[in-house]
Amino acid sequence: MLHSLRLLFFVYFTLAAGALTAQNEEGLIFLRNPSFEDMPRNSSPPRGWTNCGAPGETPPDVHPDPEFLFRVGMKAQHENTFLGMVTRDTETWESVGQQLSQPFVAGQCYRLDIHLARSLTYLSMSRMTRQPTNYVTPVRLRVWGGYSICDRAQLLGSSGLVSNSNWRQYRLKLSPEDDFTHIILEVYYPEAILLATNGNILVDNARPLVPIDCEDERDMLTDFPVAIAPSNPEKNIVTTPVPKPKKVPSYPPNTFVPKLPEEPIVRLGQTEAILKEGEVFTVENISFKTNSAELEGASEQALQEIVEFMKDNDNVIVEIGGHASRMATDFYASDLSSDRAKTVVSYLKRYDIGFERLLPKGYGKSRPVCLDDTVDCNRRNQRVEVKILKIRNTK
């Protein structure tokens, strides 16, 4: 009986996914140069995209930076190059736009899968301070629809805060209210912000816009086959090899030049990054008993790794964040993730790590790292994260 039920569910979801795929392929909207391929260069958007930033400010960049002026060392997620955009402390930010292969359909929702990351170093001059500055504050991607190039008629969707320093696929739901013919991708500040900050976002490998059911969450979970774009001149873009760094930035005499971050590179769990405020370290090997905040024995090694991290860096104050599976209800996931975060804090306290350095917080299922309806995805979403809230000055 159980085997029959499993088979029935498998057939149902297979047929549903097939129907969705056939339905969605019909209204696909393709972007020109979705991989942002072009000659690596500064202050010039890639072919197929138009600069839509503030007048008088420099346009976005095509990375990897050929002369290593910005010190952006990421490799492309797809093919050879990718787009880099920044927010500034002058309340300006960068964006690019283009005309769509076909207009949006008013009232029809769409899904955009796109790879985003944040560079830990993005060195450039600040007009506010007139000094070289590292543009590294986590920011987010916003998508606009309009009727002409760079026209912002409606905000269609937004990503969460992009703090990951490695490439990660983000899935955005776009809800156009009119038959917009153009699209804009822009970098923007966090939602809750008092002062404009210097941040960056790296963009690569945007997939075709897939029409989805606005009310059916399965369309946001289903992995559709990768569609092949129709023939267009952007596919023949020729890129030049990225040269090795030739020089470091040159600045006027007597100009203060900040050093690159001297904080040590540390590893905790699945993350290797600079030890600095705002950095998040994912620890995936901490597990709990089903529907419980009780730790399983297999978690000991990962917990001891956090203990050693806190002892080696005794000047840091951290947030212990609990995250739950998407399978639970919102209320239950919130409570369970909070209880699990408190359990980890209690464990750390046993090793003379003071409560004043540990802040438990439950995020429920609000920040999934994947959307697949699989056991592995659920396991990855049920994770513990360590976020650096403050690094105390010990001098």
Summary of the structure (lengths in Angstrom):
residues: 395
radius of gyration: 22.8
end to end distance: 68.2
largest distance: 80.2
contacts: 1205
relative contact order: 0.13
helix: 20%
strand: 27%
